[in-house]
């Protein structure tokens, strides 16, 4: 007996007409055109929104990259600023010296492989300058510029393509020069690559990764770094350092030390500070005056003699006749 299949009791409902089926051909065209216009406008609006939120590349100011020095540095003194945003010029090392304050000599450091040093003389207290001929010994780089007790003008420099270090002196204010083999063993200087200091003819380490200014005589050597002032102690064979930032130039005469620094409270320019003693008690240095308006980003050099002081900063030579109290 065959099994009868039961008849299904589900019946589909009559199909509802769709809205698009009820539209005429012209109405369908209009709907499609409207939809296309909507999509186009939507794309334009999205593009405008993205453009408004993105500044043009040309108008962007690049942010400086954060860098780190692997060598720890002492904390700067509260009395001086840290390094300025604008770095000092690469050829920032320069020199100035005098015997009587009327005749002065100055020199840019130069470099063996690029721009040669320039040595100049002034016979009117720094009002005008004339270059001195140093081509006789092919001077490329000045490492020290001093005046000896006998009135001689002295240079320790690197010469020729080999960048050989030697001493030269002049007894006629720089008109003619003669080799001075004893000089490099008497006056301190930095090596041509700034990697070491030479004191009494012996190479010594630096008090910091890079020395900005070095002032050296036959009796003492003082250095300024980015955040340190230091004096070489020959008896102990070490540097005696004190945290101090912003020093542009320094000079010694006997047991007196003067240095100029930016960021000194109460001085809108370069402050002149002085102290007495060997080794110098840097922490006790007091502000004696201010070179108002002096360019704190320009290379500088300082010379002192008696109550006179000469500051070569940028293209200007400032003079003080009262120990650094006033400058003009």
C-alpha positions as CSV (number, residue, x, y, z in Angstrom):
1,X,0.0,0.0,0.0
2,X,1.5,3.1,-1.1
3,X,1.8,5.9,1.3
4,X,0.0,9.0,0.2
5,X,1.7,12.2,0.5
6,X,-0.1,14.8,2.4
7,X,-1.0,18.0,0.6
8,X,0.7,21.1,1.8
9,X,-1.4,23.5,3.6
10,X,1.1,26.5,2.9
11,X,0.1,28.9,0.2
12,X,2.2,31.8,-1.0
13,X,0.6,35.2,-0.7
14,X,0.0,37.2,-3.9
15,X,3.2,39.1,-4.9
16,X,3.2,42.8,-4.1
17,X,4.1,45.1,-6.9
18,X,7.5,46.8,-6.3
19,X,7.8,50.6,-6.4
20,X,10.2,50.6,-9.3
21,X,7.8,48.5,-11.3
22,X,5.2,51.2,-10.9
23,X,7.5,53.9,-12.3
24,X,7.4,54.9,-15.9
25,X,10.6,54.9,-17.9
26,X,11.1,58.7,-17.6
27,X,10.6,58.5,-13.9
28,X,13.3,55.8,-13.6
29,X,15.8,58.0,-15.6
30,X,15.2,60.9,-13.3
31,X,15.7,58.7,-10.2
32,X,19.0,57.4,-11.6
33,X,20.2,60.9,-12.5
34,X,19.4,62.1,-9.0
35,X,21.2,59.2,-7.3
36,X,24.3,59.9,-9.5
37,X,24.3,63.6,-8.6
38,X,24.0,62.7,-4.9
39,X,27.1,60.4,-5.1
40,X,29.1,63.1,-7.0
41,X,28.3,65.8,-4.4
42,X,29.1,63.4,-1.6
43,X,32.6,62.7,-3.0
44,X,33.3,66.4,-3.4
45,X,32.3,67.1,0.2
46,X,34.5,64.4,1.5
47,X,37.5,65.7,-0.5
48,X,37.0,69.2,0.8
49,X,36.9,68.0,4.4
50,X,40.1,66.1,4.0
51,X,41.8,69.1,2.4
52,X,40.7,71.4,5.2
53,X,42.3,69.2,7.8
54,X,45.6,68.8,6.0
55,X,48.0,71.9,5.8
56,X,49.9,72.2,2.6
57,X,53.4,70.7,2.7
58,X,55.1,74.0,1.9
59,X,53.4,75.7,4.8
60,X,54.5,73.2,7.4
61,X,57.3,74.1,9.8
62,X,59.5,71.0,10.4
63,X,59.9,70.1,14.1
64,X,63.4,69.7,15.3
65,X,64.6,66.2,16.0
66,X,65.4,65.3,19.6
67,X,69.0,64.2,20.0
68,X,70.9,63.0,22.9
69,X,74.5,63.4,23.9
70,X,76.0,60.1,25.3
71,X,78.5,62.0,27.4
72,X,76.9,63.4,30.7
73,X,77.4,67.1,31.2
74,X,77.5,69.0,34.5
75,X,74.4,71.1,35.3
76,X,74.7,74.7,34.1
77,X,75.3,77.5,36.7
78,X,72.1,79.4,37.6
79,X,73.9,82.6,36.6
80,X,74.3,81.7,32.9
81,X,72.1,80.4,30.1
82,X,72.3,77.1,28.4
83,X,73.4,76.8,24.8
84,X,71.4,79.1,22.5
85,X,69.1,77.7,19.9
86,X,71.3,79.0,17.1
87,X,74.6,77.3,17.2
88,X,77.7,79.4,17.2
89,X,79.6,79.6,13.9
90,X,81.9,76.7,13.2
91,X,84.9,79.1,12.9
92,X,83.9,80.6,16.2
93,X,87.4,80.2,17.7
94,X,89.2,83.5,17.4
95,X,92.0,85.3,19.2
96,X,92.9,88.8,20.3
97,X,95.9,90.1,22.2
98,X,97.7,93.4,23.1
99,X,100.7,94.7,25.1
100,X,99.8,98.4,25.6
101,X,96.2,98.7,24.5
102,X,97.1,100.9,21.5
103,X,98.5,98.2,19.3
104,X,96.4,95.0,19.1
105,X,96.5,91.8,17.1
106,X,93.7,89.5,16.3
107,X,93.2,86.3,14.3
108,X,90.5,83.9,13.1
109,X,91.3,80.3,13.8
110,X,91.0,79.0,10.2
111,X,91.4,75.4,9.3
112,X,94.0,73.3,7.5
113,X,91.8,71.8,4.9
114,X,89.6,74.8,4.2
115,X,89.8,78.6,4.9
116,X,93.1,79.7,6.1
117,X,93.5,81.8,9.2
118,X,93.7,85.6,9.0
119,X,96.0,87.6,11.3
120,X,95.4,91.4,11.6
121,X,96.9,94.3,13.4
122,X,95.5,97.6,14.7
123,X,97.6,100.6,15.7
124,X,94.7,102.7,16.8
125,X,93.2,100.7,19.7
126,X,91.0,98.6,17.4
127,X,89.4,101.3,15.3
128,X,90.9,100.0,12.0
129,X,92.7,96.7,11.1
130,X,95.1,95.6,8.4
131,X,96.1,92.0,7.5
132,X,99.5,90.7,8.2
133,X,101.4,88.6,5.7
134,X,101.9,85.0,6.9
135,X,102.5,83.3,3.6
136,X,106.2,83.0,4.3
137,X,105.4,80.0,6.6
138,X,102.1,79.1,4.9
139,X,100.0,79.5,8.0
140,X,96.7,77.6,7.7
141,X,95.3,77.5,11.2
142,X,96.0,79.6,14.3
143,X,96.1,77.6,17.6
144,X,97.4,80.3,19.9
145,X,98.1,84.1,19.6
146,X,100.0,85.7,22.4
147,X,102.4,88.5,23.3
148,X,105.5,87.6,25.2
149,X,106.9,89.6,28.2
150,X,109.7,90.9,25.9
151,X,107.0,92.4,23.6
152,X,107.3,89.8,20.9
153,X,104.1,88.7,19.0
154,X,103.8,84.9,19.1
155,X,101.8,82.4,17.1
156,X,101.4,78.7,17.4
157,X,99.9,77.5,14.2
158,X,99.4,74.6,11.8
159,X,101.2,75.1,8.5
160,X,101.3,73.7,5.0
161,X,99.4,70.7,3.5
162,X,100.7,68.5,6.3
163,X,99.2,70.7,8.9
164,X,102.5,70.7,10.9
165,X,102.3,72.5,14.2
166,X,105.0,75.0,14.9
167,X,105.8,78.2,16.7
168,X,106.6,81.6,15.1
169,X,107.4,85.0,16.6
170,X,107.8,88.5,15.4
171,X,109.9,91.3,16.9
172,X,108.5,94.0,14.6
173,X,104.8,93.7,15.4
174,X,104.1,91.2,12.8
175,X,105.9,92.6,9.7
176,X,108.4,89.7,9.6
177,X,108.4,86.3,11.3
178,X,110.9,83.7,12.5
179,X,110.5,80.1,13.6
180,X,110.3,79.7,17.4
181,X,110.8,76.1,18.3
182,X,110.6,76.7,22.0
183,X,107.1,78.3,21.9
184,X,104.9,75.1,21.6
185,X,106.5,73.9,24.8
186,X,105.8,77.1,26.7
187,X,102.2,78.1,25.6
188,X,99.2,75.8,25.8
189,X,96.9,75.2,22.8
190,X,94.4,72.8,21.3
191,X,95.5,70.4,18.6
192,X,94.3,71.2,15.1
193,X,91.5,68.7,15.3
194,X,90.5,70.0,18.8
195,X,90.8,66.4,20.2
196,X,93.3,67.3,22.9
197,X,95.1,70.1,24.6
198,X,98.9,70.6,24.8
199,X,100.3,72.1,28.0
200,X,104.0,72.5,28.5
201,X,104.6,70.5,25.4
202,X,102.6,67.5,26.7
203,X,99.3,66.3,25.4
204,X,96.5,66.1,28.0
205,X,92.9,65.1,27.9
206,X,90.1,67.6,27.7
207,X,87.8,68.6,30.6
208,X,84.8,68.0,28.3
209,X,83.9,66.5,24.9
210,X,84.6,69.8,23.2
211,X,86.5,73.0,24.3
212,X,85.0,76.2,23.0
213,X,87.7,78.6,24.4
214,X,91.2,78.0,25.7
215,X,93.4,80.7,27.3
216,X,96.9,79.6,28.1
217,X,100.1,81.3,29.2
218,X,103.4,79.9,30.5
219,X,101.9,79.7,34.0
220,X,98.3,78.7,33.6
221,X,95.7,77.1,31.3
222,X,92.0,77.8,31.5
223,X,89.2,76.3,29.3
224,X,85.6,77.0,28.7
225,X,83.2,74.3,27.4
226,X,79.4,74.3,26.8
227,X,78.6,74.0,30.5
228,X,82.0,73.9,32.3
229,X,84.8,76.3,33.2
230,X,88.0,74.4,34.0
231,X,91.6,75.1,35.0
232,X,94.5,72.7,34.5
233,X,96.3,71.8,37.8
234,X,99.8,70.7,36.7
235,X,100.7,69.5,40.2
236,X,97.7,67.1,40.3
237,X,97.7,66.4,36.6
238,X,93.9,67.0,36.5
239,X,91.4,69.6,35.5
240,X,89.5,71.5,38.2
241,X,86.1,72.1,36.8
242,X,83.0,74.1,37.8
243,X,79.6,74.0,36.0
244,X,79.1,77.2,34.1
245,X,77.3,77.7,30.8
246,X,77.3,80.3,28.1
247,X,81.0,81.5,28.2
248,X,82.1,83.2,25.0
249,X,85.6,84.3,25.8
250,X,88.1,84.4,28.7
251,X,91.5,85.9,29.4
252,X,94.0,85.7,32.2
253,X,96.7,88.1,33.5
254,X,98.7,86.8,36.5
255,X,96.2,85.5,39.0
256,X,93.3,87.5,37.6
257,X,90.7,85.9,35.3
258,X,88.0,87.6,33.3
259,X,85.4,85.9,31.2
260,X,82.3,87.0,29.2
261,X,79.1,85.1,29.2
262,X,75.6,85.3,27.9
263,X,72.4,84.8,29.9
264,X,73.8,86.7,32.9
265,X,70.9,88.2,35.0
266,X,70.6,91.9,34.6
267,X,72.7,92.1,31.4
268,X,71.1,92.4,28.0
269,X,74.2,91.3,26.1
270,X,77.4,89.8,27.3
271,X,78.3,90.0,31.0
272,X,81.9,90.5,32.1
273,X,82.8,88.5,35.2
274,X,86.1,88.4,37.1
275,X,87.8,86.5,39.8
276,X,91.2,86.3,41.4
277,X,93.2,83.2,42.3
278,X,95.0,80.2,40.9
279,X,93.3,77.8,40.3
280,X,90.4,80.2,39.6
281,X,87.5,80.0,42.1
282,X,85.0,80.2,39.3
283,X,82.0,79.9,41.7
284,X,83.1,83.2,43.3
285,X,83.3,85.1,40.0
286,X,81.3,88.4,40.3
287,X,79.7,90.5,37.6
288,X,81.7,93.6,37.0
289,X,80.0,95.0,33.9
290,X,77.8,94.4,30.9
291,X,78.5,94.8,27.1
292,X,74.9,95.9,26.4
293,X,73.6,94.8,23.1
294,X,76.5,92.6,22.2
295,X,75.5,89.8,19.9
296,X,75.2,86.7,22.0
297,X,75.3,84.4,19.0
298,X,78.5,85.7,17.4
299,X,82.0,84.4,17.8
300,X,84.0,86.3,20.4
301,X,87.4,86.7,21.9
302,X,88.7,88.6,25.0
303,X,92.0,90.3,26.0
304,X,92.9,92.1,29.2
305,X,95.9,94.2,30.2
306,X,95.9,96.2,33.5
307,X,92.6,98.0,33.7
308,X,91.9,97.6,30.0
309,X,89.8,95.0,28.3
310,X,89.0,94.3,24.7
311,X,86.1,92.3,23.4
312,X,86.0,91.2,19.8
313,X,82.5,90.0,19.1
314,X,81.1,89.6,15.6
315,X,82.5,92.5,13.5
316,X,82.9,94.8,16.5
317,X,85.8,95.4,18.9
318,X,84.5,96.9,22.2
319,X,86.9,98.4,24.8
320,X,86.7,98.9,28.5
321,X,89.1,101.2,30.3
322,X,87.8,100.4,33.8
323,X,88.3,96.7,34.2
324,X,85.2,95.6,32.3
325,X,82.7,97.9,34.1
326,X,81.7,99.9,31.0
327,X,82.2,99.1,27.3
328,X,82.2,101.2,24.2
